[in-house]
């Protein structure tokens, strides 16, 4: 059953990041990005053994780890700064026929098997639709950008938004897998707004992401 995301406004005078948020959003607007190598050897093997797709598993795990920290769920709604109770992934669906892509989203669910089925159902119903959005209506307000460049193994990838709209969700991009020392490696880039997340929050995210990727089989039922 679809559940509506809950937005909770913050009191900037009482919020522990209030001054930092104001400085990096109003006085010195700053964003940053970094790229790491994620070891997906065990995760990919577990999914292959269960005949399940890697891409929705990647979407789900990244979203789960971002949802674990309030700093990644900060947004502005109706002129107020606050946070959503969870994020939903907004991703690109590539069209082989004309080499374009359309944006799609699958509502996040804590149960990976439920999310995986919803992703497959979305692809079956809307995947062939062209245009900016494959699905009807517009993406939910708690949707953040996460995608993959399966053709390129990059050392670094950065997303820059040249619009002045207040947008504080992170953006995540994965690259083409490659083998290194008998391990399967996936480049992973994350771009954040400094007003809401610091290097410390990124380090927690990446540490837990690798740990859960190594133990992904536990989510497969």
N, C-alpha and C positions, 0 to 999 in steps of 0.2 A: 504494500500500500504506500502510495506517495505521501511523504510528510513535508510540510512546509518548513523551510529554514527559519529559525528564530533569530532576530537581530536585537542585540542588547546595547543601548547607547552607553557611552562612557562619560563620566565627569572628568574633563581634562584637568581640572584643578586638583583632583584626588588621584587620578590615574598615575601609577608609578613612572610611566613613560611620557607623561603629559608634556614636560618641558622638552624632552628629546624629540617627541613627535612634532611639536611646534617648530623647533629649530630646523629639522631636516625636511619638513613639508612646506614651511613658509619662508624662513630666512635663507636657508641653503639647501634647496631641494636636491636630494642625492639618492642615487640608486647604485647598485653594484651587482656583479655576477661573478661566479666562479664555476670551474668545471673539475670534476673528479672522475676516477675510474671505479665503477661499481662492479664487484665480482658477482656475476649472476649464474655461476656454474651450477650450484645446487638448485637454485630456483628454476632454471630452464630445464634441468633434468627431471625434476619433479613434475613440472607441467607437461613435458613431452610424454612422460610415463603415464599420465592420466588423460592424454589426448586433449589437453586444454590449451587455449591460445595464450601466448606470452603478453601481447599488447594490453588486453584488459587487466591482466594480472599486474603489469607495470603501473597502469593507471590507478588501480585500486590501492596498491601498496604505497605509492607516493602520496596519494590523497590521505590514506590512513595516517601516515606519519606527519603530514602537515596538520591534519586535524588535531593531533595530540598537543599542539602549542597554539595558544590564543593569538600570539604575535603574528601568525600567518593567516589569521582569519579576520584581520582588521579591515574595515570598509567604511565608506561614507554613504549614508542613506538619508534622504530628505534633509540634507544639510547638517546631519549629526554624525559624529565619529563614534563607532562602536564595533562590535564583533558578532559574527555569525556563530551558531553552535556547531556548524560543520560546513565544509566545502564540497562542491560537486565538480568533477572534471569536465572541462570543455576542450575537445580535441579535434584534430583534423582527420578527415576521412578521405583518402586518396582515390581518385577515379582513374582506372587504367585506360579507359577509352579515349579521354581527351587530355589526360595528364594534369587535371586541375584537382582542387580539393574543396570540400565543404566542411563546415563546422558542425559537430554533433556533441551531444552530452548524454551521459548516463548517470542518473541519480546515485549518489554514494549510498552503499549499504554496508553495515559492519560485517555482514556475512559475505565472504568472498564468492561463494558459489551462487548466491542470489545476484550479486553484481555481475558476475560472469555471464549468467543467463540473460540478464537485462541488456548487457552489451550485445550479445548475439542477437537477441530479439530486435534491438534498435537497428543493427546492421541489416537484418533481413527485411525490415519494414521500410527503412529510410535510406539505406546505404547507397542506392542507385540514384537518389535525387541529387541533382546538380544545383549550383547556386551557392551563395555565401552560407546559408543555413540549409542543411538537409532536412531537419525536423521542423514541424509547424510551430508557430508561436516564436517566442524569443527565449534565449537561455535564461535559466533562473538567476536571481540576483547574487547567489552565493557561488556562481561558477567561476573557476579560475582556469588559466591556460596551461595545458600540459600536452606535449606532443612528442614526436619522434622524427628524426631524419634517418631513415633506414638505409640510405644510400651512402652516407658519409660517416667515417670515423674521425671525429674532430678532437683537437686538443683543447679548444675553447670555443664557446658559443655564447653570444650575448644578445639579448632582446632589448631594443630601445623603443620606448613609446614617445612619439613626438607630439602627442596631444597633451593639453594642459589639464585634462580631466583628472580628478582625484581618484587614483587607482592604487591600492596598496597590497593586493594579493600577489603572491610570488608567481613567477612563470618558470616552468620546468621543461627541459628539452633533453631527449636522449639521442644517441647516435648509433651508428652501425656497430654490431658486435664484432669482436676480433679475439683471437686466441693469443694468450701470453703466458708462458711457463705452464702450459697444460691447464690454464684457467680460461673461462669465457668472460671477457670484459666488455662492459657497456659504458661509453662516455656519458656522463650526466651533468648537465648544466642547470644551475638555479640562479634566477635573477630576482632580487628583492629591493624593496624600497627601504632605505635606511631609517625612515621615520618609524617604521614598525618592527623591524627585525635587525639584529646585529649579528656579528660573526659567531657569537656564542650560541645563538638560536640555530644558526646553520650547522654548527658542529654537532649539536644534539640531534638534529634531523638526520644528518648523514650517518652518524654513528648508529642510530637506531635503524635506519633504512638498511644498512649493510647487515646488521644482526638479524633483522626480520627476513631479508632476502635469503640468508643462509638457512633459515628455519621455516621457509615458506610452506613446506609440505604440511605443517600443522594446520594450515588454513583450508586445506583442500577436502576435508571431511573424510 
